[in-house]
Amino acid sequence: MPTQNPVHTSTQAPAVPNSENCSILGLKQAQIKLKKIMCSTTIHAIILHGKQGIGKKNLATIYARFWLCNNTSNKNLECSCKACTTYLSTNNPDVFICSPSPANRMITLSSISGKIGKEQSVKSFSLTTPLVSKNKVIILHDVDCLTRDAAHSLLKILEEPPANVKFILTTSEVSKVLDTILSRCIIVDCDAPTEENLIEKYGPLSLEEELFSYDVPERIELVRKNKDLYNEWHQNLSTILLDSTVPMNLKSYQLAESILNFSAQIEKLSDSSKKIAMLETLLSLTLWWKNIEKKNLTEHSIQKLLALCKTHQSILMNGNLKIQIHALAFQLTSS
């Protein structure tokens, strides 16, 4: 993919998960609303909103098929039309997917309205007619990661959508999406599964799964798959941050080294970039802190959570990672 356009885009249909997949566990109300929306002839754009890892991407993948299907009476996805069969085999040419770049977690203007080489953009894809389906479907994941120019470019497309083009957007931070974009979409809230849903699927959760998962199926699976790593991370954090006998200056150094070490292991396990691995590290540290402090979340604890969030955002903006982690460790260990 050209370096000018680092955002992940694809015109290949995604692998379609079964609707009973655990990654859409507990999203019954969202699915009921989606089925009603898909039957409407006037709605052209929806936005799925919910916690990161709750199953929005799988939900988008499953329900895109309703808009692609050539059978207007199809309400249960039981169809063998060309649109459906090519979609199920990941060969439907009428689907376009856009996700943030793994390098900087951004969706740039070129991915929305440009065209570089053979790479399509949202705009160029939307201007052609469907080849095998009733509609073309554009899936944009994590639209809170749109740059300012990209967001305004997308807004123009949504304001005057081409005929036979439908949009499915996803976000875990709806407050970061332009109000004008939200006003052009039907918002579908994706609620977290209940405790009963999680126990039915996974059985009793381990302490580490409770601390690091945020009740999100995708994160439960991540922690369960790497239980030894997250157990060691929990033990290290507890020793460093909760042991009052450890000197303050030593706490800061140990915490910084623990953060960097855990991030390096995540990077190696998931084959992700240093930045993405560090963002997962800071997210898991934030979840751990919130769970440990949830019964007594003081103003001091809130300030430390804010420090975590600021570091998270700063790393996204390409700051010096090691320096920022040591600065964060000092803030978290200060009394």
C-alpha positions in Angstrom: 0.0 0.0 0.0 1.4 3.4 -0.9 3.0 5.3 2.0 0.9 8.4 1.2 -2.2 6.4 2.2 -1.4 4.3 5.3 -5.0 3.8 6.2 -6.2 0.2 5.8 -8.7 0.1 3.0 -10.1 -2.9 1.1 -12.7 -3.7 -1.5 -12.7 -7.3 -0.5 -15.7 -8.5 1.5 -14.7 -9.5 5.1 -15.1 -13.0 6.4 -18.6 -13.1 7.8 -18.9 -14.5 11.3 -21.9 -16.5 12.5 -24.5 -14.2 14.1 -24.2 -16.3 17.3 -20.4 -15.5 17.5 -19.3 -14.7 21.0 -18.0 -11.3 19.8 -21.5 -10.0 19.4 -22.6 -11.5 22.7 -25.4 -9.6 24.4 -26.1 -7.2 21.5 -29.7 -8.3 21.0 -31.3 -4.9 21.2 -28.8 -3.5 18.7 -29.6 -6.4 16.3 -33.3 -5.8 16.6 -32.8 -2.2 15.7 -30.5 -3.0 12.9 -33.1 -5.4 11.3 -35.7 -2.6 11.3 -33.2 -0.2 9.8 -32.2 -2.5 7.0 -35.8 -2.8 6.0 -36.0 1.0 5.5 -35.6 2.4 2.0 -34.8 6.0 3.3 -31.9 5.3 5.7 -28.5 5.5 4.1 -26.1 5.6 7.0 -25.8 4.2 10.5 -23.2 4.4 13.2 -22.6 1.6 15.7 -21.5 3.0 19.1 -20.2 1.0 22.0 -17.1 -0.1 24.0 -14.0 -1.0 22.1 -13.9 -4.7 21.5 -17.6 -5.3 22.1 -18.3 -6.7 18.7 -19.2 -3.6 16.5 -17.0 -4.8 13.6 -18.6 -8.2 13.5 -22.0 -6.6 13.8 -21.2 -4.3 10.8 -19.9 -7.3 8.8 -23.0 -9.4 9.5 -25.6 -6.7 8.8 -23.9 -5.2 5.7 -25.3 -8.2 3.9 -28.9 -7.0 4.4 -28.1 -3.9 2.2 -26.2 -6.0 -0.3 -28.8 -8.7 -0.9 -30.8 -8.6 -4.1 -33.8 -10.3 -2.5 -35.9 -7.6 -1.1 -38.0 -10.0 1.0 -34.9 -11.4 2.7 -35.2 -10.7 6.4 -33.2 -13.6 7.9 -30.1 -13.7 5.6 -31.3 -17.0 4.1 -30.5 -16.3 0.5 -28.4 -17.6 -2.4 -28.4 -14.6 -4.7 -25.1 -13.5 -6.2 -24.6 -10.7 -3.8 -24.9 -13.0 -0.8 -22.9 -15.9 -2.1 -20.0 -13.6 -3.1 -20.1 -11.8 0.2 -20.0 -15.1 2.1 -17.0 -16.2 0.1 -15.3 -12.7 0.7 -15.5 -11.9 -3.0 -18.2 -9.3 -3.2 -16.9 -6.3 -5.1 -19.5 -3.9 -3.8 -18.1 -3.7 -0.3 -15.4 -1.1 0.8 -13.8 -1.2 4.2 -11.7 1.6 5.8 -9.9 1.4 9.1 -7.3 3.6 10.9 -3.7 3.1 10.1 -2.0 0.7 12.6 1.0 3.2 12.6 -0.8 6.3 13.8 -4.5 5.3 14.4 -5.7 7.9 12.0 -7.9 8.0 8.9 -6.6 10.6 6.5 -8.2 12.8 3.8 -6.7 10.7 1.0 -8.7 7.6 2.1 -11.9 9.5 2.1 -11.7 11.6 -1.1 -8.4 10.9 -2.8 -7.1 8.2 -5.1 -3.5 7.1 -5.1 -2.5 4.6 -7.7 -4.8 1.6 -7.5 -6.0 2.4 -4.1 -9.7 3.4 -4.0 -11.1 6.1 -1.6 -14.5 6.2 -0.1 -15.5 8.9 -2.7 -14.2 7.1 -5.7 -15.8 3.8 -4.7 -19.1 5.5 -4.0 -19.3 7.0 -7.5 -19.5 3.7 -9.3 -22.6 1.6 -9.6 -23.0 -1.8 -7.8 -21.7 -4.8 -9.8 -23.5 -7.7 -8.3 -25.5 -6.3 -5.4 -28.6 -4.1 -4.8 -26.4 -1.5 -3.0 -22.8 -0.7 -2.4 -21.8 -0.8 1.3 -19.0 1.3 2.8 -17.8 0.3 6.2 -15.8 2.8 8.1 -14.3 1.6 11.4 -13.4 3.9 14.3 -14.6 7.2 12.7 -13.4 9.0 15.8 -10.0 8.6 14.3 -10.8 10.7 11.2 -8.5 13.7 10.8 -10.3 17.1 10.6 -10.1 17.3 6.8 -11.1 13.7 6.4 -14.1 14.2 8.7 -15.3 17.2 6.7 -14.8 15.4 3.4 -16.9 12.4 4.7 -19.6 14.9 5.8 -19.9 16.2 2.3 -20.4 12.7 1.0 -23.0 11.9 3.6 -24.9 15.1 3.0 -25.4 14.2 -0.7 -25.0 10.4 -0.7 -24.8 8.8 -4.2 -27.7 6.5 -5.1 -27.5 2.9 -4.0 -24.7 3.6 -1.5 -25.0 2.7 2.2 -22.7 3.5 5.0 -21.9 1.6 8.3 -19.7 3.6 10.7 -18.4 2.4 14.0 -16.9 4.2 17.0 -16.1 3.7 20.6 -15.8 7.4 21.3 -18.9 9.1 19.8 -18.0 12.4 21.5 -15.1 12.7 19.1 -17.2 12.4 16.0 -18.5 15.6 14.3 -22.1 16.4 15.4 -22.9 17.0 11.7 -21.8 13.5 10.8 -23.8 12.1 13.7 -26.9 14.0 12.5 -26.7 12.3 9.1 -26.6 8.8 10.7 -28.9 6.6 12.7 -27.1 5.9 15.9 -27.3 2.3 17.2 -26.0 1.8 20.7 -24.2 -1.4 21.3 -24.7 -2.2 25.0 -22.2 -4.3 26.9 -23.3 -7.9 27.7 -24.7 -8.5 31.1 -22.9 -10.4 33.8 -25.2 -13.3 33.1 -24.3 -13.3 29.4 -20.6 -13.4 30.2 -20.9 -16.2 32.8 -23.1 -18.2 30.4 -20.5 -17.9 27.7 -17.2 -18.0 29.6 -18.0 -19.3 33.0 -16.6 -17.6 36.1 -14.0 -14.9 35.2 -10.6 -15.0 36.7 -9.3 -12.0 38.7 -7.2 -10.9 35.8 -10.1 -11.2 33.4 -12.2 -9.0 35.7 -9.5 -6.4 36.1 -8.4 -6.1 32.5 -11.4 -6.9 30.3 -13.9 -4.1 31.0 -16.6 -6.8 30.5 -15.8 -6.8 26.8 -15.9 -10.3 25.2 -12.9 -9.5 22.9 -10.8 -8.4 25.9 -11.9 -11.4 28.0 -10.6 -13.6 25.2 -7.4 -11.6 24.9 -6.6 -11.9 28.6 -7.7 -15.6 28.8 -5.4 -16.4 25.8 -2.4 -14.7 27.5 -3.4 -15.4 31.2 0.2 -15.9 32.4 1.3 -12.5 30.9 -1.6 -10.6 32.4 -1.3 -12.4 35.8 2.4 -11.3 35.9 1.4 -7.8 34.9 -1.2 -7.7 37.7 1.3 -8.9 40.3 3.9 -6.4 39.2 1.5 -3.5 39.3 0.2 -4.6 42.8 3.8 -4.9 44.1 4.9 -1.5 42.7 1.8 0.6 43.3 0.2 -0.9 46.4 3.2 -1.8 48.5 3.8 1.1 50.8 7.3 -0.2 51.8 8.8 0.4 48.4 10.6 3.8 48.3 8.9 6.4 46.0 11.9 7.0 43.7 12.3 3.2 43.2 8.5 2.8 42.6 8.7 5.3 39.7 11.6 3.5 38.0 10.1 0.0 38.5 6.8 1.1 37.1 8.3 2.7 34.0 10.3 -0.5 33.4 7.3 -2.7 34.0 5.2 -0.7 31.5 7.9 -0.9 28.9 8.5 -4.6 29.4 4.8 -5.5 29.2 4.5 -3.4 26.1 7.4 -5.2 24.5 5.8 -8.6 25.2 2.5 -7.4 23.8 4.3 -6.2 20.7 6.0 -9.6 20.2 2.8 -11.6 20.9 0.5 -9.7 18.6 3.1 -8.7 16.0 1.9 -5.1 16.3 3.8 -1.8 16.2 5.5 -0.3 19.3 2.8 2.4 19.4 -0.2 0.0 19.3 1.4 -2.3 21.9 1.9 0.7 24.2 -1.6 1.9 23.7 -2.9 -1.6 24.8 -0.5 -1.5 27.8 -1.8 1.9 28.9 -5.4 0.8 28.3 -4.9 -2.3 30.5 -3.1 -0.2 33.1 -6.1 2.2 33.1 -8.6 -0.6 33.5 -6.5 -2.1 36.3 -6.3 1.2 38.1 -10.0 1.9 37.8 -10.9 -1.5 39.1 -8.5 -1.3 42.1 -9.7 2.2 43.0 -13.4 1.8 42.1 -14.6 1.7 45.7 -12.6 4.8 46.7 -11.9 6.8 43.6 -10.5 9.9 45.2 -9.6 13.2 43.4 -6.0 12.1 43.5 -6.9 8.8 41.8 -8.8 10.7 39.1 -5.8 13.0 38.4 -3.7 9.9 37.9 -6.3 8.5 35.5 -6.2 11.8 33.6 -2.4 11.5 33.4 -2.8 8.1 31.8 -5.3 9.5 29.3 -3.0 12.4 28.4 -0.1 10.1 27.9 -2.3 7.9 25.7 -3.2 10.9 23.5 0.4 12.2 23.4 1.8 8.8 22.2 -0.8 8.9 19.4 0.7 12.3 18.4 4.2 10.6 18.0 5.8 11.9 21.2 9.0 10.3 22.6 7.6 7.1 24.0 10.3 6.2 26.7 10.5 9.7 28.1 6.7 9.9 28.4 6.5 6.6 30.1 9.0 7.6 32.8 7.2 10.9 33.2 3.9 9.0 33.6 5.4 6.6 36.1 6.6 9.5 38.2 3.0 11.0 38.2 1.4 7.7 39.1 3.8 7.0 42.0 3.8 10.5 43.5 1.8 10.8 46.7 
